Amino acid sequence: MKLVVAFGCGILFALGLGISGMTQPAKVIGFLDFFGNWDPALAFVMASAIGVYLPVWRVLRRRTPALGGKMAGAPPSPLDTRLFAGAALFGIGWGMAGVCPGPAVTILGRPTIFAFVFLAAMLAGMALSWLVKPRTIKS
């Protein structure tokens, strides 16, 4: 059952990305181009998503999930150099390519060379991040 629900959520998310234009790199780059030909459409998408998610999260975070387990919260992490460097790299990559990880997987539905190159670069970056991440020993 969990797999079916996860798959349904993934399909819903992919549809939302497609309908909103988040899978079109030119539209995303237009949104990020504040000093050029700025396209505010994605700001409305983000505001709508927050407007739906926030009140639902505030109610559901105190409840037990219907499929078991417990509601995930944000993991505690310090505001350190790694966090800011990662955020900066993410932002630079998003601004240059116009794609971030969610849409990168979604655009494989209409495969192009760009989609495969971006996905390969994203996976290489994830692997590199995993390789350089400091390890802690759990006892």
N, CA, C and O atoms as CSV, one atom per row, in Angstrom:
chain,resi,resn,atom,element,x,y,z
A,1,MET,N,N,0.821,-1.203,0.000
A,1,MET,CA,C,0.000,0.000,0.000
A,1,MET,C,C,0.866,1.269,0.000
A,1,MET,O,O,0.560,2.241,-0.692
A,2,LYS,N,N,1.959,1.243,0.794
A,2,LYS,CA,C,2.834,2.415,0.850
A,2,LYS,C,C,3.402,2.734,-0.530
A,2,LYS,O,O,3.514,3.898,-0.913
A,3,LEU,N,N,3.758,1.684,-1.271
A,3,LEU,CA,C,4.322,1.872,-2.598
A,3,LEU,C,C,3.313,2.511,-3.547
A,3,LEU,O,O,3.671,3.370,-4.353
A,4,VAL,N,N,2.061,2.094,-3.451
A,4,VAL,CA,C,1.006,2.649,-4.304
A,4,VAL,C,C,0.789,4.123,-3.974
A,4,VAL,O,O,0.655,4.950,-4.876
A,5,VAL,N,N,0.754,4.450,-2.686
A,5,VAL,CA,C,0.572,5.844,-2.269
A,5,VAL,C,C,1.771,6.688,-2.713
A,5,VAL,O,O,1.598,7.800,-3.214
A,6,ALA,N,N,2.986,6.159,-2.528
A,6,ALA,CA,C,4.188,6.892,-2.950
A,6,ALA,C,C,4.170,7.119,-4.459
A,6,ALA,O,O,4.498,8.210,-4.926
A,7,PHE,N,N,3.790,6.099,-5.218
A,7,PHE,CA,C,3.715,6.239,-6.669
A,7,PHE,C,C,2.673,7.292,-7.061
A,7,PHE,O,O,2.925,8.120,-7.937
A,8,GLY,N,N,1.515,7.261,-6.418
A,8,GLY,CA,C,0.469,8.256,-6.690
A,8,GLY,C,C,0.932,9.668,-6.371
A,8,GLY,O,O,0.646,10.604,-7.118
A,9,CYS,N,N,1.649,9.822,-5.258
A,9,CYS,CA,C,2.176,11.140,-4.898
A,9,CYS,C,C,3.203,11.604,-5.928
A,9,CYS,O,O,3.239,12.782,-6.284
A,10,GLY,N,N,4.034,10.683,-6.403
A,10,GLY,CA,C,5.023,11.022,-7.418
A,10,GLY,C,C,4.373,11.464,-8.719
A,10,GLY,O,O,4.816,12.427,-9.345
A,11,ILE,N,N,3.325,10.764,-9.122
A,11,ILE,CA,C,2.594,11.132,-10.340
A,11,ILE,C,C,1.956,12.510,-10.173
A,11,ILE,O,O,2.028,13.344,-11.075
A,12,LEU,N,N,1.332,12.748,-9.021
A,12,LEU,CA,C,0.711,14.049,-8.757
A,12,LEU,C,C,1.753,15.163,-8.788
A,12,LEU,O,O,1.508,16.230,-9.350
A,13,PHE,N,N,2.914,14.917,-8.187
A,13,PHE,CA,C,3.995,15.901,-8.176
A,13,PHE,C,C,4.479,16.175,-9.599
A,13,PHE,O,O,4.672,17.330,-9.978
A,14,ALA,N,N,4.673,15.121,-10.385
A,14,ALA,CA,C,5.131,15.281,-11.767
A,14,ALA,C,C,4.110,16.070,-12.594
A,14,ALA,O,O,4.483,16.923,-13.400
A,15,LEU,N,N,2.845,15.786,-12.394
A,15,LEU,CA,C,1.806,16.545,-13.111
A,15,LEU,C,C,1.843,18.025,-12.719
A,15,LEU,O,O,1.725,18.908,-13.568
A,16,GLY,N,N,2.009,18.275,-11.430
A,16,GLY,CA,C,2.096,19.659,-10.968
A,16,GLY,C,C,3.289,20.387,-11.565
A,16,GLY,O,O,3.182,21.549,-11.955
A,17,LEU,N,N,4.428,19.704,-11.636
A,17,LEU,CA,C,5.612,20.304,-12.247
A,17,LEU,C,C,5.356,20.624,-13.718
A,17,LEU,O,O,5.720,21.694,-14.204
A,18,GLY,N,N,4.729,19.689,-14.411
A,18,GLY,CA,C,4.461,19.893,-15.836
A,18,GLY,C,C,3.463,21.005,-16.090
A,18,GLY,O,O,3.690,21.855,-16.951
A,19,ILE,N,N,2.368,21.014,-15.356
A,19,ILE,CA,C,1.330,22.029,-15.548
A,19,ILE,C,C,1.856,23.420,-15.203
A,19,ILE,O,O,1.509,24.398,-15.864
A,20,SER,N,N,2.695,23.509,-14.164
A,20,SER,CA,C,3.192,24.814,-13.709
A,20,SER,C,C,4.302,25.382,-14.583
A,20,SER,O,O,4.615,26.570,-14.499
A,21,GLY,N,N,4.896,24.543,-15.416
A,21,GLY,CA,C,5.983,25.017,-16.267
A,21,GLY,C,C,7.365,24.808,-15.672
A,21,GLY,O,O,8.357,25.248,-16.252
A,22,MET,N,N,7.448,24.142,-14.522
A,22,MET,CA,C,8.743,23.920,-13.876
A,22,MET,C,C,9.629,22.960,-14.661
A,22,MET,O,O,10.818,22.849,-14.365
A,23,THR,N,N,9.085,22.270,-15.645
A,23,THR,CA,C,9.899,21.357,-16.459
A,23,THR,C,C,10.432,22.051,-17.711
A,23,THR,O,O,11.092,21.420,-18.537
A,24,GLN,N,N,10.151,23.333,-17.853
A,24,GLN,CA,C,10.633,24.102,-19.001
A,24,GLN,C,C,11.786,25.000,-18.540
A,24,GLN,O,O,11.553,26.028,-17.904
A,25,PRO,N,N,13.024,24.617,-18.857
A,25,PRO,CA,C,14.165,25.404,-18.381
A,25,PRO,C,C,14.083,26.887,-18.730
A,25,PRO,O,O,14.492,27.725,-17.926
A,26,ALA,N,N,13.565,27.232,-19.906
A,26,ALA,CA,C,13.476,28.648,-20.296
A,26,ALA,C,C,12.550,29.417,-19.354
A,26,ALA,O,O,12.808,30.579,-19.040
A,27,LYS,N,N,11.475,28.773,-18.904
A,27,LYS,CA,C,10.532,29.430,-17.988
A,27,LYS,C,C,11.190,29.649,-16.625
A,27,LYS,O,O,11.020,30.700,-16.008
A,28,VAL,N,N,11.940,28.650,-16.164
A,28,VAL,CA,C,12.618,28.773,-14.868
A,28,VAL,C,C,13.688,29.854,-14.932
A,28,VAL,O,O,13.794,30.673,-14.019
A,29,ILE,N,N,14.478,29.867,-15.995
A,29,ILE,CA,C,15.510,30.892,-16.156
A,29,ILE,C,C,14.871,32.278,-16.245
A,29,ILE,O,O,15.417,33.246,-15.717
A,30,GLY,N,N,13.708,32.379,-16.913
A,30,GLY,CA,C,12.981,33.648,-16.966
A,30,GLY,C,C,12.550,34.109,-15.582
A,30,GLY,O,O,12.551,35.307,-15.299
A,31,PHE,N,N,12.182,33.172,-14.722
A,31,PHE,CA,C,11.798,33.518,-13.352
A,31,PHE,C,C,13.003,34.013,-12.561
A,31,PHE,O,O,12.877,34.920,-11.739
A,32,LEU,N,N,14.165,33.423,-12.806
A,32,LEU,CA,C,15.374,33.799,-12.067
A,32,LEU,C,C,16.066,35.046,-12.617
A,32,LEU,O,O,17.005,35.550,-12.000
A,33,ASP,N,N,15.621,35.545,-13.757
A,33,ASP,CA,C,16.248,36.709,-14.406
A,33,ASP,C,C,15.569,37.994,-13.926
A,33,ASP,O,O,14.769,38.591,-14.647
A,34,PHE,N,N,15.901,38.413,-12.691
A,34,PHE,CA,C,15.252,39.579,-12.090
A,34,PHE,C,C,15.536,40.885,-12.827
A,34,PHE,O,O,14.692,41.780,-12.847
A,35,PHE,N,N,16.701,40.999,-13.423
A,35,PHE,CA,C,17.101,42.265,-14.036
A,35,PHE,C,C,16.962,42.261,-15.552
A,35,PHE,O,O,17.376,43.211,-16.217
A,36,GLY,N,N,16.394,41.218,-16.090
A,36,GLY,CA,C,16.182,41.127,-17.533
A,36,GLY,C,C,14.694,41.015,-17.831
A,36,GLY,O,O,13.897,41.861,-17.425
A,37,ASN,N,N,14.341,39.967,-18.538
A,37,ASN,CA,C,12.949,39.725,-18.906
A,37,ASN,C,C,12.320,38.800,-17.867
A,37,ASN,O,O,12.097,37.618,-18.130
A,38,TRP,N,N,12.034,39.351,-16.679
A,38,TRP,CA,C,11.555,38.562,-15.545
A,38,TRP,C,C,10.154,38.036,-15.787
A,38,TRP,O,O,9.274,38.778,-16.222
A,39,ASP,N,N,9.940,36.738,-15.502
A,39,ASP,CA,C,8.636,36.087,-15.627
A,39,ASP,C,C,8.197,35.656,-14.227
A,39,ASP,O,O,8.735,34.683,-13.698
A,40,PRO,N,N,7.229,36.357,-13.607
A,40,PRO,CA,C,6.848,36.063,-12.225
A,40,PRO,C,C,5.928,34.853,-12.062
A,40,PRO,O,O,5.506,34.563,-10.943
A,41,ALA,N,N,5.608,34.145,-13.133
A,41,ALA,CA,C,4.618,33.061,-13.059
A,41,ALA,C,C,4.967,32.007,-12.007
A,41,ALA,O,O,4.082,31.532,-11.295
A,42,LEU,N,N,6.237,31.638,-11.901
A,42,LEU,CA,C,6.600,30.586,-10.946
A,42,LEU,C,C,6.492,31.058,-9.500
A,42,LEU,O,O,6.380,30.233,-8.593
A,43,ALA,N,N,6.522,32.359,-9.270
A,43,ALA,CA,C,6.300,32.873,-7.911
A,43,ALA,C,C,4.882,32.526,-7.459
A,43,ALA,O,O,4.664,32.211,-6.289
A,44,PHE,N,N,3.924,32.582,-8.374
A,44,PHE,CA,C,2.551,32.211,-8.047
A,44,PHE,C,C,2.441,30.714,-7.784
A,44,PHE,O,O,1.671,30.286,-6.924
A,45,VAL,N,N,3.210,29.922,-8.520
A,45,VAL,CA,C,3.223,28.472,-8.287
A,45,VAL,C,C,3.757,28.190,-6.887
A,45,VAL,O,O,3.163,27.412,-6.141
A,46,MET,N,N,4.875,28.817,-6.530
A,46,MET,CA,C,5.467,28.599,-5.210
A,46,MET,C,C,4.538,29.092,-4.099
A,46,MET,O,O,4.367,28.411,-3.088
A,47,ALA,N,N,3.949,30.250,-4.276
A,47,ALA,CA,C,3.040,30.786,-3.265
A,47,ALA,C,C,1.820,29.878,-3.096
A,47,ALA,O,O,1.358,29.664,-1.976
A,48,SER,N,N,1.305,29.352,-4.186
A,48,SER,CA,C,0.164,28.435,-4.114
A,48,SER,C,C,0.538,27.162,-3.381
A,48,SER,O,O,-0.229,26.670,-2.554
A,49,ALA,N,N,1.712,26.625,-3.678
A,49,ALA,CA,C,2.164,25.391,-3.021
A,49,ALA,C,C,2.313,25.613,-1.516
A,49,ALA,O,O,1.888,24.777,-0.719
A,50,ILE,N,N,2.909,26.724,-1.135
A,50,ILE,CA,C,3.074,27.026,0.289
A,50,ILE,C,C,1.712,27.247,0.938
A,50,ILE,O,O,1.473,26.800,2.059
A,51,GLY,N,N,0.831,27.930,0.237
A,51,GLY,CA,C,-0.506,28.202,0.766
A,51,GLY,C,C,-1.327,26.944,1.006
A,51,GLY,O,O,-2.169,26.923,1.904
A,52,VAL,N,N,-1.103,25.911,0.233
A,52,VAL,CA,C,-1.805,24.638,0.433
A,52,VAL,C,C,-1.083,23.806,1.485
A,52,VAL,O,O,-1.715,23.240,2.377
A,53,TYR,N,N,0.235,23.733,1.381
A,53,TYR,CA,C,1.013,22.843,2.247
A,53,TYR,C,C,1.033,23.287,3.710
A,53,TYR,O,O,0.843,22.465,4.606
A,54,LEU,N,N,1.260,24.567,3.957
A,54,LEU,CA,C,1.477,25.043,5.323
A,54,LEU,C,C,0.319,24.721,6.270
A,54,LEU,O,O,0.562,24.144,7.330
A,55,PRO,N,N,-0.931,25.067,5.936
A,55,PRO,CA,C,-2.000,24.755,6.893
A,55,PRO,C,C,-2.211,23.245,7.076
A,55,PRO,O,O,-2.525,22.797,8.179
A,56,VAL,N,N,-2.044,22.471,6.019
A,56,VAL,CA,C,-2.208,21.021,6.134
A,56,VAL,C,C,-1.102,20.445,7.017
A,56,VAL,O,O,-1.370,19.599,7.870
A,57,TRP,N,N,0.136,20.896,6.818
A,57,TRP,CA,C,1.255,20.413,7.627
A,57,TRP,C,C,1.049,20.763,9.096
A,57,TRP,O,O,1.339,19.947,9.970
A,58,ARG,N,N,0.554,21.962,9.378
A,58,ARG,CA,C,0.363,22.378,10.774
A,58,ARG,C,C,-0.632,21.468,11.484
A,58,ARG,O,O,-0.493,21.210,12.680
A,59,VAL,N,N,-1.632,20.982,10.756
A,59,VAL,CA,C,-2.614,20.072,11.352
A,59,VAL,C,C,-2.063,18.652,11.433
A,59,VAL,O,O,-2.181,18.000,12.471
A,60,LEU,N,N,-1.467,18.174,10.355
A,60,LEU,CA,C,-1.056,16.772,10.287
A,60,LEU,C,C,0.225,16.448,11.048
A,60,LEU,O,O,0.462,15.279,11.354
A,61,ARG,N,N,1.042,17.416,11.359
A,61,ARG,CA,C,2.315,17.108,12.031
A,61,ARG,C,C,2.107,16.553,13.428
A,61,ARG,O,O,3.017,15.938,13.986
A,62,ARG,N,N,0.940,16.754,13.999
A,62,ARG,CA,C,0.660,16.248,15.343
A,62,ARG,C,C,-0.024,14.880,15.316
A,62,ARG,O,O,-0.322,14.307,16.364
A,63,ARG,N,N,-0.266,14.371,14.127
A,63,ARG,CA,C,-0.986,13.105,14.003
A,63,ARG,C,C,-0.054,11.984,13.572
A,63,ARG,O,O,1.055,12.222,13.094
A,64,THR,N,N,-0.527,10.767,13.750
A,64,THR,CA,C,0.214,9.601,13.277
A,64,THR,C,C,-0.142,9.377,11.811
A,64,THR,O,O,-1.323,9.396,11.465
A,65,PRO,N,N,0.832,9.170,10.951
A,65,PRO,CA,C,0.541,8.927,9.535
A,65,PRO,C,C,-0.346,7.696,9.352
A,65,PRO,O,O,-0.205,6.708,10.073
A,66,ALA,N,N,-1.249,7.762,8.394
A,66,ALA,CA,C,-2.204,6.678,8.144
A,66,ALA,C,C,-1.511,5.378,7.766
A,66,ALA,O,O,-2.040,4.300,8.037
A,67,LEU,N,N,-0.331,5.455,7.141
A,67,LEU,CA,C,0.362,4.249,6.708
A,67,LEU,C,C,1.441,3.809,7.693
A,67,LEU,O,O,2.292,2.987,7.353
A,68,GLY,N,N,1.411,4.352,8.913
A,68,GLY,CA,C,2.357,3.937,9.944
A,68,GLY,C,C,3.570,4.845,10.025
A,68,GLY,O,O,3.724,5.784,9.245
A,69,GLY,N,N,4.421,4.543,10.983
A,69,GLY,CA,C,5.620,5.344,11.178
A,69,GLY,C,C,5.304,6.616,11.935
A,69,GLY,O,O,4.305,6.696,12.649
A,70,LYS,N,N,6.157,7.606,11.775
A,70,LYS,CA,C,5.881,8.901,12.393
A,70,LYS,C,C,6.222,9.999,11.400
A,70,LYS,O,O,7.005,9.795,10.473
A,71,MET,N,N,5.633,11.147,11.602
A,71,MET,CA,C,5.799,12.274,10.697
A,71,MET,C,C,7.249,12.754,10.739
A,71,MET,O,O,7.806,13.004,11.807
A,72,ALA,N,N,7.835,12.873,9.570
A,72,ALA,CA,C,9.225,13.307,9.494
A,72,ALA,C,C,9.317,14.808,9.706
A,72,ALA,O,O,8.505,15.574,9.188
A,73,GLY,N,N,10.289,15.205,10.453
A,73,GLY,CA,C,10.559,16.617,10.645
A,73,GLY,C,C,11.896,16.959,10.015
A,73,GLY,O,O,12.585,16.086,9.487
A,74,ALA,N,N,12.253,18.198,10.071
A,74,ALA,CA,C,13.545,18.620,9.535
A,74,ALA,C,C,14.640,18.103,10.450
A,74,ALA,O,O,14.554,18.259,11.668
A,75,PRO,N,N,15.663,17.494,9.884
A,75,PRO,CA,C,16.752,17.016,10.742
A,75,PRO,C,C,17.538,18.203,11.297
A,75,PRO,O,O,17.718,19.209,10.612
A,76,PRO,N,N,18.002,18.081,12.535
A,76,PRO,CA,C,18.788,19.187,13.086
A,76,PRO,C,C,20.138,19.263,12.374
A,76,PRO,O,O,20.866,18.273,12.293
A,77,SER,N,N,20.452,20.420,11.874
A,77,SER,CA,C,21.749,20.596,11.223
A,77,SER,C,C,22.213,22.025,11.450
A,77,SER,O,O,21.414,22.961,11.467
A,78,PRO,N,N,23.500,22.171,11.621
A,78,PRO,CA,C,24.016,23.521,11.865
A,78,PRO,C,C,24.068,24.341,10.570
A,78,PRO,O,O,24.160,23.793,9.472
A,79,LEU,N,N,24.006,25.647,10.726
A,79,LEU,CA,C,24.207,26.541,9.586
A,79,LEU,C,C,25.708,26.700,9.427
A,79,LEU,O,O,26.329,27.560,10.051
A,80,ASP,N,N,26.280,25.852,8.577
A,80,ASP,CA,C,27.723,25.859,8.429
A,80,ASP,C,C,28.133,26.131,6.987
A,80,ASP,O,O,27.290,26.342,6.116
A,81,THR,N,N,29.432,26.123,6.753
A,81,THR,CA,C,29.981,26.420,5.433
A,81,THR,C,C,29.482,25.429,4.389
A,81,THR,O,O,29.171,25.815,3.263
A,82,ARG,N,N,29.407,24.152,4.761
A,82,ARG,CA,C,28.936,23.136,3.813
A,82,ARG,C,C,27.507,23.423,3.354
A,82,ARG,O,O,27.190,23.277,2.174
A,83,LEU,N,N,26.652,23.829,4.280
A,83,LEU,CA,C,25.261,24.130,3.930
A,83,LEU,C,C,25.195,25.300,2.959
A,83,LEU,O,O,24.506,25.223,1.942
A,84,PHE,N,N,25.902,26.380,3.265
A,84,PHE,CA,C,25.860,27.557,2.399
A,84,PHE,C,C,26.530,27.304,1.054
A,84,PHE,O,O,26.062,27.792,0.025
A,85,ALA,N,N,27.621,26.545,1.058
A,85,ALA,CA,C,28.288,26.207,-0.209
A,85,ALA,C,C,27.376,25.338,-1.072
A,85,ALA,O,O,27.277,25.547,-2.282
A,86,GLY,N,N,26.717,24.375,-0.456
A,86,GLY,CA,C,25.790,23.520,-1.197
A,86,GLY,C,C,24.620,24.310,-1.759
A,86,GLY,O,O,24.223,24.105,-2.907
A,87,ALA,N,N,24.070,25.205,-0.962
A,87,ALA,CA,C,22.961,26.041,-1.429
A,87,ALA,C,C,23.400,26.930,-2.581
A,87,ALA,O,O,22.660,27.112,-3.548
A,88,ALA,N,N,24.606,27.484,-2.480
A,88,ALA,CA,C,25.120,28.338,-3.559
A,88,ALA,C,C,25.324,27.534,-4.838
A,88,ALA,O,O,24.947,27.985,-5.919
A,89,LEU,N,N,25.917,26.351,-4.725
A,89,LEU,CA,C,26.114,25.503,-5.905
A,89,LEU,C,C,24.782,25.097,-6.526
A,89,LEU,O,O,24.634,25.088,-7.748
A,90,PHE,N,N,23.814,24.762,-5.673
A,90,PHE,CA,C,22.484,24.412,-6.171
A,90,PHE,C,C,21.886,25.588,-6.936
A,90,PHE,O,O,21.373,25.418,-8.042
A,91,GLY,N,N,21.952,26.769,-6.351
A,91,GLY,CA,C,21.381,27.961,-6.985
A,91,GLY,C,C,22.064,28.302,-8.299
A,91,GLY,O,O,21.403,28.665,-9.272
A,92,ILE,N,N,23.378,28.186,-8.329
A,92,ILE,CA,C,24.122,28.461,-9.569
A,92,ILE,C,C,23.722,27.464,-10.651
A,92,ILE,O,O,23.468,27.843,-11.794
A,93,GLY,N,N,23.670,26.182,-10.280
A,93,GLY,CA,C,23.277,25.157,-11.248
A,93,GLY,C,C,21.856,25.342,-11.730
A,93,GLY,O,O,21.578,25.177,-12.918
A,94,TRP,N,N,20.952,25.682,-10.828
A,94,TRP,CA,C,19.547,25.902,-11.189
A,94,TRP,C,C,19.442,27.093,-12.131
A,94,TRP,O,O,18.704,27.049,-13.115
A,95,GLY,N,N,20.177,28.152,-11.832
A,95,GLY,CA,C,20.130,29.339,-12.685
A,95,GLY,C,C,20.736,29.114,-14.064
A,95,GLY,O,O,20.254,29.656,-15.058
A,96,MET,N,N,21.794,28.312,-14.119
A,96,MET,CA,C,22.441,28.054,-15.408
A,96,MET,C,C,21.627,27.097,-16.276
A,96,MET,O,O,21.483,27.314,-17.479
A,97,ALA,N,N,21.101,26.045,-15.667
A,97,ALA,CA,C,20.409,25.011,-16.446
A,97,ALA,C,C,18.901,25.222,-16.493
A,97,ALA,O,O,18.249,24.808,-17.451
A,98,GLY,N,N,18.341,25.861,-15.470
A,98,GLY,CA,C,16.889,26.038,-15.418
A,98,GLY,C,C,16.157,24.787,-14.970
A,98,GLY,O,O,14.947,24.666,-15.162
A,99,VAL,N,N,16.893,23.854,-14.371
A,99,VAL,CA,C,16.301,22.594,-13.920
A,99,VAL,C,C,16.855,22.267,-12.539
A,99,VAL,O,O,18.036,22.490,-12.269
A,100,CYS,N,N,16.001,21.738,-11.666
A,100,CYS,CA,C,16.459,21.226,-10.380
A,100,CYS,C,C,16.070,19.749,-10.292
A,100,CYS,O,O,15.435,19.240,-11.216
A,101,PRO,N,N,16.426,19.045,-9.217
A,101,PRO,CA,C,16.287,17.589,-9.198
A,101,PRO,C,C,14.894,17.031,-9.500
A,101,PRO,O,O,14.793,16.066,-10.258
A,102,GLY,N,N,13.834,17.585,-8.950
A,102,GLY,CA,C,12.489,17.056,-9.233
A,102,GLY,C,C,12.151,17.095,-10.715
A,102,GLY,O,O,11.834,16.059,-11.299
A,103,PRO,N,N,12.213,18.260,-11.329
A,103,PRO,CA,C,11.951,18.327,-12.766
A,103,PRO,C,C,12.954,17.546,-13.607
A,103,PRO,O,O,12.619,17.112,-14.709
A,104,ALA,N,N,14.179,17.358,-13.113
A,104,ALA,CA,C,15.178,16.603,-13.883
A,104,ALA,C,C,14.697,15.185,-14.135
A,104,ALA,O,O,14.892,14.650,-15.227
A,105,VAL,N,N,14.081,14.579,-13.154
A,105,VAL,CA,C,13.549,13.233,-13.328
A,105,VAL,C,C,12.285,13.284,-14.189
A,105,VAL,O,O,12.071,12.420,-15.039
A,106,THR,N,N,11.460,14.290,-13.966
A,106,THR,CA,C,10.209,14.414,-14.715
A,106,THR,C,C,10.449,14.620,-16.207
A,106,THR,O,O,9.711,14.065,-17.022
A,107,ILE,N,N,11.466,15.406,-16.589
A,107,ILE,CA,C,11.681,15.672,-18.012
A,107,ILE,C,C,12.186,14.451,-18.771
A,107,ILE,O,O,12.267,14.475,-19.999
A,108,LEU,N,N,12.524,13.389,-18.053
A,108,LEU,CA,C,12.875,12.153,-18.753
A,108,LEU,C,C,11.653,11.546,-19.443
A,108,LEU,O,O,11.784,10.653,-20.280
A,109,GLY,N,N,10.457,12.042,-19.084
A,109,GLY,CA,C,9.239,11.608,-19.765
A,109,GLY,C,C,9.231,12.028,-21.229
A,109,GLY,O,O,8.571,11.397,-22.054
A,110,ARG,N,N,9.954,13.081,-21.550
A,110,ARG,CA,C,10.163,13.496,-22.947
A,110,ARG,C,C,11.673,13.583,-23.147
A,110,ARG,O,O,12.247,14.672,-23.151
A,111,PRO,N,N,12.311,12.423,-23.313
A,111,PRO,CA,C,13.768,12.360,-23.304
A,111,PRO,C,C,14.438,13.222,-24.374
A,111,PRO,O,O,14.066,13.205,-25.547
A,112,THR,N,N,15.426,13.964,-23.927
A,112,THR,CA,C,16.274,14.764,-24.812
A,112,THR,C,C,17.712,14.568,-24.354
A,112,THR,O,O,17.958,14.053,-23.263
A,113,ILE,N,N,18.644,14.973,-25.175
A,113,ILE,CA,C,20.056,14.907,-24.779
A,113,ILE,C,C,20.270,15.749,-23.532
A,113,ILE,O,O,20.969,15.327,-22.611
A,114,PHE,N,N,19.667,16.952,-23.496
A,114,PHE,CA,C,19.790,17.835,-22.342
A,114,PHE,C,C,19.347,17.122,-21.068
A,114,PHE,O,O,20.026,17.204,-20.045
A,115,ALA,N,N,18.208,16.420,-21.123
A,115,ALA,CA,C,17.683,15.738,-19.941
A,115,ALA,C,C,18.662,14.694,-19.428
A,115,ALA,O,O,18.900,14.606,-18.223
A,116,PHE,N,N,19.232,13.905,-20.331
A,116,PHE,CA,C,20.171,12.863,-19.917
A,116,PHE,C,C,21.488,13.446,-19.413
A,116,PHE,O,O,22.059,12.943,-18.445
A,117,VAL,N,N,21.969,14.498,-20.062
A,117,VAL,CA,C,23.219,15.130,-19.615
A,117,VAL,C,C,23.013,15.746,-18.231
A,117,VAL,O,O,23.859,15.593,-17.350
A,118,PHE,N,N,21.889,16.444,-18.040
A,118,PHE,CA,C,21.630,17.055,-16.737
A,118,PHE,C,C,21.499,15.985,-15.662
A,118,PHE,O,O,22.078,16.118,-14.584
A,119,LEU,N,N,20.744,14.926,-15.942
A,119,LEU,CA,C,20.562,13.868,-14.958
A,119,LEU,C,C,21.897,13.209,-14.616
A,119,LEU,O,O,22.155,12.919,-13.448
A,120,ALA,N,N,22.750,12.969,-15.614
A,120,ALA,CA,C,24.068,12.378,-15.362
A,120,ALA,C,C,24.913,13.306,-14.494
A,120,ALA,O,O,25.589,12.848,-13.574
A,121,ALA,N,N,24.880,14.612,-14.782
A,121,ALA,CA,C,25.646,15.577,-13.983
A,121,ALA,C,C,25.106,15.639,-12.554
A,121,ALA,O,O,25.878,15.743,-11.600
A,122,MET,N,N,23.788,15.576,-12.407
A,122,MET,CA,C,23.180,15.614,-11.083
A,122,MET,C,C,23.587,14.379,-10.275
A,122,MET,O,O,23.941,14.497,-9.102
A,123,LEU,N,N,23.538,13.204,-10.892
A,123,LEU,CA,C,23.932,11.982,-10.198
A,123,LEU,C,C,25.419,11.995,-9.854
A,123,LEU,O,O,25.816,11.515,-8.793
A,124,ALA,N,N,26.242,12.544,-10.751
A,124,ALA,CA,C,27.682,12.654,-10.469
A,124,ALA,C,C,27.913,13.589,-9.285
A,124,ALA,O,O,28.753,13.310,-8.429
A,125,GLY,N,N,27.177,14.690,-9.232
A,125,GLY,CA,C,27.288,15.608,-8.099
A,125,GLY,C,C,26.859,14.969,-6.795
A,125,GLY,O,O,27.475,15.199,-5.755
A,126,MET,N,N,25.799,14.160,-6.844
A,126,MET,CA,C,25.347,13.458,-5.634
A,126,MET,C,C,26.402,12.458,-5.171
A,126,MET,O,O,26.672,12.335,-3.976
A,127,ALA,N,N,26.997,11.743,-6.129
A,127,ALA,CA,C,28.038,10.783,-5.781
A,127,ALA,C,C,29.248,11.493,-5.184
A,127,ALA,O,O,29.813,11.028,-4.194
A,128,LEU,N,N,29.647,12.608,-5.774
A,128,LEU,CA,C,30.778,13.377,-5.261
A,128,LEU,C,C,30.489,13.880,-3.853
A,128,LEU,O,O,31.355,13.837,-2.979
A,129,SER,N,N,29.267,14.356,-3.639
A,129,SER,CA,C,28.874,14.830,-2.314
A,129,SER,C,C,28.957,13.706,-1.292
A,129,SER,O,O,29.414,13.911,-0.168
A,130,TRP,N,N,28.517,12.526,-1.686
A,130,TRP,CA,C,28.562,11.380,-0.782
A,130,TRP,C,C,30.006,11.000,-0.466
A,130,TRP,O,O,30.321,10.619,0.661
A,131,LEU,N,N,30.879,11.106,-1.466
A,131,LEU,CA,C,32.287,10.738,-1.261
A,131,LEU,C,C,33.017,11.694,-0.333
A,131,LEU,O,O,33.879,11.264,0.433
A,132,VAL,N,N,32.692,12.986,-0.382
A,132,VAL,CA,C,33.406,13.966,0.438
A,132,VAL,C,C,32.711,14.264,1.755
A,132,VAL,O,O,33.244,15.009,2.577
A,133,LYS,N,N,31.534,13.697,1.970
A,133,LYS,CA,C,30.791,13.954,3.199
A,133,LYS,C,C,31.532,13.328,4.389
A,133,LYS,O,O,31.918,12.161,4.335
A,134,PRO,N,N,31.729,14.103,5.458
A,134,PRO,CA,C,32.401,13.539,6.625
A,134,PRO,C,C,31.546,12.419,7.229
A,134,PRO,O,O,30.331,12.559,7.366
A,135,ARG,N,N,32.177,11.344,7.576
A,135,ARG,CA,C,31.480,10.202,8.172
A,135,ARG,C,C,31.599,10.255,9.686
A,135,ARG,O,O,32.634,10.639,10.231
A,136,THR,N,N,30.532,9.866,10.349
A,136,THR,CA,C,30.571,9.749,11.797
A,136,THR,C,C,30.397,8.272,12.151
A,136,THR,O,O,29.649,7.554,11.486
A,137,ILE,N,N,31.063,7.837,13.161
A,137,ILE,CA,C,30.976,6.430,13.583
A,137,ILE,C,C,29.898,6.330,14.656
A,137,ILE,O,O,29.946,7.010,15.681
A,138,LYS,N,N,28.931,5.467,14.390
A,138,LYS,CA,C,27.873,5.248,15.374
A,138,LYS,C,C,28.229,4.019,16.194
A,138,LYS,O,O,28.607,2.983,15.646
A,139,SER,N,N,28.107,4.140,17.502
A,139,SER,CA,C,28.430,2.974,18.340
A,139,SER,C,C,27.183,2.286,18.827
A,139,SER,O,O,27.269,1.288,19.543
